């Protein structure tokens, strides 16, 4: 049984049992009509799970959502999300505003006692214009639909410095019934796990309890959203939510057949992987997406530490922007990760072209390295030859465009 995967889909409207609505309510206070608020609503209360930023400074909607998921035992009606204002570092007023967003959303869909998860992204340290948000929630609720066009509007409504929406869908058949997993995400700057300035909303029509959803989501996030880096900054608002409507009637839990569990996890993984890759590919003013692969480590933590040292090195990122295959900077960053690397065993490759083998440079390959780093996407691979552990990080270059853009943000 194969997974059907759609790289650019309408997002959550691909999943039966959910409707979405989006609107623009000028949260940025720029007198514009840009979409900036979205609702995701299940036809009936549904199971939910989330993973959130590990930053000590958590935005009000993150704190609120973590609390309601715990108190409701993972049973919610939907999600309300806004862009343009992070509602972060806003003290007790921010907490009140996050709760009010949830209450307004429940009332707007005619279920005042239902629970909503709340997510925000945008500028830190400013209070939400709640009169505008309230009007936007009412308008978005009036637009609720399972039409693809509204799904795309919702994907656009959560964008900040992104240049394009990010969506994906995976489907598979189980005993004649179709199971769907689909989602949309945002993220372009302050991208560094765990997780990033990112929001991601994923839904399925399988019957799945919250605890199983949490396990599935954490597994997928650890291999996707937590394996990307654009600029090394961790946000206050990172949130990934997974919802299950149960409309398909296919029950999935720890007692389910192994094949069903494998297919479901693969579907969740593929959607998360695709959304994470799209986030890195849309990093603020980037020109390169680079896969940093570290193999042959003693343990995964060592491989990850080296990959992050390389992916977050300003010298390395600048060389990628300059299309300079300066492998010495890779070796230097790998060394200062201080995992006990043995230089005499180190291999470094650009794609499949060796730059260093067993610590010995191969300058005769330099012209081939230079061609590789001209591409928008390429891989740098380090083999430590110390064990069997590995880690893969998606990273980007650092451009003058990024610096200029963020001077005014």
C-alpha positions as MATLAB code, in Angstrom:
seq = 'XXXXXXXXXXXXXXXXXXXXXXXXXXXXXXXXXXXXXXXXXXXXXXXXXXXXXXXXXXXXXXXXXXXXXXXXXXXXXXXXXXXXXXXXXXXXXXXXXXXXXXXXXXXXXXXXXXXXXXXXXXXXXXXXXXXXXXXXXXXXXXXXXXXXXXXXXXXXXXXXXXXXXXXXXXXXXXXXXXXXXXXXXXXXXXXXXXXXXXXXXXXXXXXXXXXXXXXXXXXXXXXXXXXXXXXXXXXXXXXXXXXXXXXXXXXXXXXXXXXXXXXXXXXXXXXXXXXXXXXXXXXXXXXXXXXXXXXXXXXXXXXXXXXXXXXXXXXXXXXXXXXXXXXXXXXXXXXXXXXXXXXXXXXXXXXXXXXXXXXXXXXXXXXXXXXXXXXXXXXXXXXXXXXXXXXXXXXXXXXXXXXXXXXXX';
ca = [
       0.000    0.000    0.000;
       1.529    3.251   -1.168;
       1.224    6.780    0.156;
      -0.222    9.296   -2.284;
       1.587   12.585   -1.692;
       0.600   16.039   -2.951;
       3.411   18.543   -2.528;
       1.314   21.674   -3.112;
      -2.213   20.999   -1.926;
      -5.012   23.177   -0.531;
      -3.968   22.081    2.944;
      -6.443   21.151    5.664;
      -9.506   21.391    3.430;
      -8.231   18.117    1.947;
      -9.262   16.425    5.217;
     -12.948   15.519    5.753;
     -14.430   16.819    8.980;
     -12.752   20.232    8.913;
     -13.588   23.661    7.576;
     -11.430   26.770    7.449;
     -12.038   30.471    7.102;
      -9.667   33.399    6.627;
      -9.856   37.161    6.525;
      -7.843   40.352    6.757;
      -8.520   42.609    9.744;
      -5.457   44.902    9.678;
      -3.731   43.451   12.736;
      -0.521   45.134   11.534;
      -2.251   48.537   11.750;
      -1.113   49.447    8.243;
      -4.550   50.119    6.758;
      -4.080   47.181    4.419;
      -6.282   44.313    3.334;
      -3.675   41.572    3.783;
      -5.043   38.271    5.106;
      -4.011   37.937    8.745;
      -6.469   35.721   10.628;
      -7.540   32.107   10.124;
      -9.902   29.653   11.772;
      -9.667   25.870   11.580;
     -12.887   24.293   12.832;
     -13.804   20.635   13.233;
     -17.401   19.675   12.559;
     -17.416   18.113   16.034;
     -14.970   18.359   18.952;
     -11.840   16.492   17.904;
      -8.668   15.026   19.360;
      -5.653   17.320   19.350;
      -1.968   17.347   20.252;
       0.733   19.965   20.040;
       4.453   20.552   20.284;
       5.711   23.978   21.260;
       8.773   26.181   21.553;
      11.263   25.331   24.295;
      12.192   28.989   24.701;
      11.981   30.142   28.337;
      10.126   33.200   27.021;
       6.874   31.777   25.689;
       4.202   33.895   24.040;
       0.782   34.134   25.682;
      -0.926   31.931   23.053;
       1.676   29.207   23.593;
       1.080   29.193   27.342;
      -2.676   29.258   26.814;
      -2.674   26.435   24.278;
      -0.458   24.219   26.402;
      -2.802   24.733   29.336;
      -6.029   24.040   27.452;
      -4.670   20.920   25.769;
      -3.757   19.578   29.193;
      -7.003   20.543   30.927;
      -9.228   19.342   28.061;
      -7.254   16.100   27.715;
      -6.660   16.964   24.101;
     -10.277   17.547   23.044;
     -10.808   20.805   21.135;
     -13.075   22.305   18.511;
     -10.415   24.042   16.466;
      -7.657   26.613   16.137;
      -7.635   30.389   15.778;
      -4.424   31.879   14.424;
      -3.266   35.358   13.518;
      -0.230   36.890   11.869;
       1.213   40.386   12.244;
       1.420   40.327   16.040;
       3.010   37.598   18.173;
       1.236   38.533   21.418;
       4.575   37.774   23.076;
       6.134   39.637   26.030;
       2.744   41.267   26.632;
       2.322   40.398   30.328;
      -1.086   39.570   31.772;
      -2.911   41.526   29.079;
      -1.511   39.115   26.520;
      -2.822   36.170   28.507;
      -6.270   37.746   28.668;
      -6.216   38.461   24.930;
      -5.257   34.878   24.050;
      -8.115   33.552   26.172;
     -10.489   36.075   24.623;
      -9.523   34.926   21.123;
     -10.465   31.377   22.066;
     -13.768   32.452   23.606;
     -14.688   34.619   20.612;
     -13.921   31.747   18.240;
     -16.120   29.303   20.146;
     -18.965   31.805   20.234;
     -18.573   32.590   16.534;
     -19.087   28.940   15.558;
     -22.084   28.610   17.833;
     -20.416   26.510   20.531;
     -19.500   28.903   23.348;
     -18.323   26.111   25.647;
     -15.992   24.476   23.118;
     -12.232   24.833   23.382;
      -9.967   26.498   20.813;
      -6.204   26.434   20.529;
      -4.721   29.900   19.944;
      -1.652   30.718   17.849;
      -0.035   34.034   16.931;
       2.995   35.125   14.940;
       4.526   38.472   14.114;
       6.090   41.362   15.989;
       7.028   40.763   19.634;
       6.142   43.155   22.449;
       2.994   44.783   21.113;
      -0.566   44.299   22.339;
      -3.103   42.822   19.945;
      -5.687   45.242   18.502;
      -8.483   43.165   19.996;
     -11.378   45.069   18.454;
      -9.968   44.244   15.026;
      -9.247   40.651   16.030;
     -12.807   40.210   17.284;
     -14.225   41.499   14.004;
     -11.845   39.247   12.080;
     -12.898   36.152   14.001;
     -16.549   36.838   13.217;
     -15.773   37.352    9.525;
     -13.581   34.239    9.290;
     -16.310   32.166   10.969;
     -18.812   33.364    8.391;
     -16.486   32.159    5.642;
     -15.937   28.653    7.038;
     -15.739   26.203    4.159;
     -14.092   22.988    3.012;
     -13.371   24.491   -0.388;
      -9.789   24.426   -1.662;
      -9.805   28.169   -2.277;
     -10.522   28.893    1.376;
      -7.844   26.418    2.381;
      -5.305   28.442    0.437;
      -6.571   31.688    1.961;
      -6.021   30.210    5.428;
      -2.483   29.179    4.471;
      -1.814   32.752    3.330;
      -3.348   34.348    6.435;
      -0.637   33.058    8.782;
       2.315   34.312    6.711;
       4.661   37.038    7.947;
       7.907   37.519    6.009;
       7.181   34.377    3.973;
       6.961   34.812    0.229;
       4.523   31.971   -0.389;
       2.110   29.618    1.401;
       3.292   26.160    2.431;
       0.923   23.192    2.157;
       1.069   19.414    1.720;
      -1.223   16.363    1.741;
      -0.640   12.617    2.113;
      -3.272    9.902    1.639;
      -3.476    6.128    1.824;
      -6.131    3.405    1.685;
      -6.869    1.060    4.555;
      -9.409   -1.715    4.076;
     -11.154    0.284    1.378;
     -11.252    3.540    3.350;
      -9.171    6.598    2.535;
      -7.113    8.201    5.306;
      -5.935   11.773    4.752;
      -3.256   13.807    6.491;
      -2.807   17.414    5.372;
      -1.520   20.687    6.673;
      -0.135   24.150    6.161;
       2.658   26.113    7.808;
       4.492   29.395    7.964;
       8.071   30.312    8.733;
      10.877   32.285    7.131;
      12.925   34.068    9.796;
      14.065   33.237   13.361;
      14.268   29.625   12.213;
      16.166   27.325   14.543;
      14.796   24.426   16.533;
      13.305   23.782   18.764;
      11.371   24.691   16.573;
      11.401   27.992   14.647;
       9.332   31.148   14.123;
       6.864   28.810   12.685;
       3.318   27.696   12.958;
       2.115   24.445   11.465;
      -1.372   22.989   11.470;
      -1.943   19.386   10.433;
      -5.156   17.378   10.385;
      -6.268   13.824    9.750;
      -9.636   12.096    9.462;
      -8.457    8.986   11.312;
      -9.909    8.142   14.730;
      -6.917    8.845   16.973;
      -6.782    9.743   20.654;
      -4.717   12.695   21.803;
      -1.954   10.646   23.441;
      -1.283    8.685   20.264;
      -1.413   11.907   18.221;
       1.192   13.441   20.532;
       3.536   10.489   20.114;
       3.143   10.540   16.336;
       3.589   14.301   16.101;
       6.657   14.390   18.332;
       8.311   11.650   16.281;
       7.650   13.542   13.052;
       8.670   16.934   14.467;
      11.941   15.601   15.850;
      12.927   14.518   12.346;
      11.590   17.532   10.420;
      10.750   20.837   12.126;
      13.496   20.264   14.684;
      16.083   19.577   11.951;
      16.039   22.929   10.185;
      17.943   26.176   10.661;
      17.907   29.486    8.810;
      19.433   31.994   11.207;
      19.990   30.216   14.511;
      17.295   32.145   16.409;
      14.585   30.369   18.418;
      11.172   32.007   18.542;
       8.734   32.625   21.383;
       5.725   31.323   19.440;
       6.640   28.042   17.738;
       3.676   25.706   17.597;
       2.705   22.601   15.662;
      -0.833   21.288   16.139;
      -2.195   17.935   14.939;
      -5.979   17.422   14.874;
      -8.015   14.257   14.219;
     -11.656   14.482   13.130;
     -12.313   10.706   13.098;
     -14.630   11.047   10.100;
     -13.018    8.149    8.216;
     -14.004    5.697   10.957;
     -10.576    4.036   10.853;
      -9.383    3.608   14.435;
      -5.687    3.981   15.093;
      -4.083    3.255   18.465;
      -1.307    1.200   20.041;
      -3.319   -1.982   19.437;
      -3.823   -1.321   15.715;
      -2.177   -3.468   13.075;
       1.476   -2.661   12.551;
       0.930   -1.892    8.879;
      -1.741    0.696    9.653;
       0.440    2.373   12.271;
       3.372    2.445    9.857;
       1.298    3.974    7.054;
      -0.159    6.633    9.325;
       3.243    7.603   10.701;
       4.681    7.763    7.210;
       1.848   10.066    6.127;
       2.385   12.379    9.108;
       6.152   12.286    8.541;
       5.881   13.163    4.874;
       3.612   16.132    5.505;
       5.906   17.418    8.260;
       9.043   16.853    6.173;
       7.547   18.729    3.226;
       6.420   21.670    5.327;
       9.808   21.883    7.092;
      11.680   21.853    3.787;
       9.416   24.567    2.436;
      10.137   26.697    5.498;
      13.897   26.503    4.927;
      13.448   27.046    1.192;
      11.566   30.264    1.934;
      14.037   31.590    4.504;
      14.347   35.353    4.630;
      16.295   36.518    1.553;
      18.230   33.242    1.252;
      19.780   31.992   -1.974;
      20.880   28.495   -0.901;
      19.343   25.504    0.881;
      22.050   23.157    2.108;
      21.618   19.702    3.588;
      24.288   19.149    6.249;
      24.701   15.410    6.779;
      26.938   14.069    9.529;
      27.582   10.321    9.463;
      29.692    7.911   11.467;
      29.300    9.598   14.844;
      29.542    7.772   18.164;
      26.028    8.931   19.070;
      23.241   10.971   17.478;
      23.789   13.878   19.858;
      27.364   14.253   18.578;
      26.242   14.214   14.963;
      23.555   16.796   15.711;
      25.977   19.056   17.562;
      28.370   19.065   14.604;
      25.608   19.624   12.056;
      24.252   22.586   14.022;
      27.720   24.070   14.475;
      28.169   23.996   10.702;
      24.633   25.083    9.783;
      24.704   28.057   12.183;
      28.271   29.221   11.511;
      28.236   32.747   10.078;
      31.498   32.028    8.273;
      30.092   28.869    6.695;
      26.794   30.502    5.769;
      28.598   33.484    4.229;
      30.782   31.181    2.141;
      27.679   29.422    0.829;
      26.250   32.781   -0.204;
      29.552   33.604   -1.904;
      29.513   30.228   -3.689;
      32.896   29.461   -2.197;
      33.520   25.749   -1.383;
      35.607   26.644    1.649;
      35.639   23.226    3.269;
      38.102   24.472    5.875;
      35.245   26.360    7.510;
      33.234   23.125    7.677;
      36.125   21.327    9.350;
      36.642   24.206   11.778;
      32.975   24.281   12.819;
      32.925   20.496   13.176;
      35.956   20.730   15.430;
      34.659   23.445   17.726;
      31.525   21.375   18.319;
      33.992   19.466   20.547;
      32.615   15.963   20.245;
      35.997   14.222   20.104;
      36.350   14.281   16.321;
      39.487   12.595   14.928;
      40.810   14.742   12.058;
      42.746   11.818   10.605;
      39.478    9.919   10.028;
      37.399   12.809    8.683;
      35.818   12.734    5.211;
      34.114   15.818    3.711;
      32.043   15.730    0.532;
      30.157   18.269   -1.572;
      27.331   16.130   -2.909;
      29.290   13.014   -3.898;
      32.558   14.791   -4.731;
      35.221   14.376   -2.029;
      37.007   17.408   -0.634;
      38.799   15.573    2.181;
      39.314   11.835    2.676;
      40.814   10.499    5.902;
      41.966   14.008    6.752;
      43.806   14.446    3.415;
      42.708   17.389    1.204;
      41.882   16.737   -2.464;
      42.448   20.142   -4.114;
      42.281   18.568   -7.567;
      38.477   18.450   -7.128;
      38.071   22.170   -6.442;
      36.539   23.038   -9.818;
      33.898   20.381   -9.275;
      33.128   21.722   -5.761;
      32.732   25.232   -7.181;
      30.155   24.039   -9.680;
      28.198   22.241   -6.965;
      27.942   25.276   -4.650;
      26.526   27.420   -7.469;
      23.298   25.422   -7.277;
      20.403   26.599   -5.109;
      20.409   23.238   -3.313;
      23.325   20.942   -2.494;
      24.614   18.662    0.264;
      27.716   18.808    2.422;
      28.445   15.443    4.003;
      30.886   14.667    6.795;
      31.767   11.104    7.771;
      33.524   10.889   11.118;
      34.185    7.121   10.965;
      33.731    6.813   14.710;
      30.404    4.955   14.952;
      27.015    4.411   13.327;
      25.040    7.492   14.436;
      23.984   10.221   12.037;
      22.031   13.478   11.782;
      20.749   15.605    8.899;
      20.091   19.340    9.155;
      18.558   21.598    6.517;
      20.273   24.985    6.615;
      20.585   28.113    4.488;
      23.093   30.765    3.550;
      23.360   34.245    5.090;
      22.857   37.109    2.658;
      23.153   40.885    2.693;
      19.442   40.847    1.876;
      18.733   39.135    5.206;
      20.711   41.793    7.077;
      19.039   44.679    5.271;
      15.562   43.196    5.697;
      15.945   42.690    9.437;
      17.396   46.146   10.092;
      13.873   47.502    9.731;
      11.913   44.655   11.290;
];
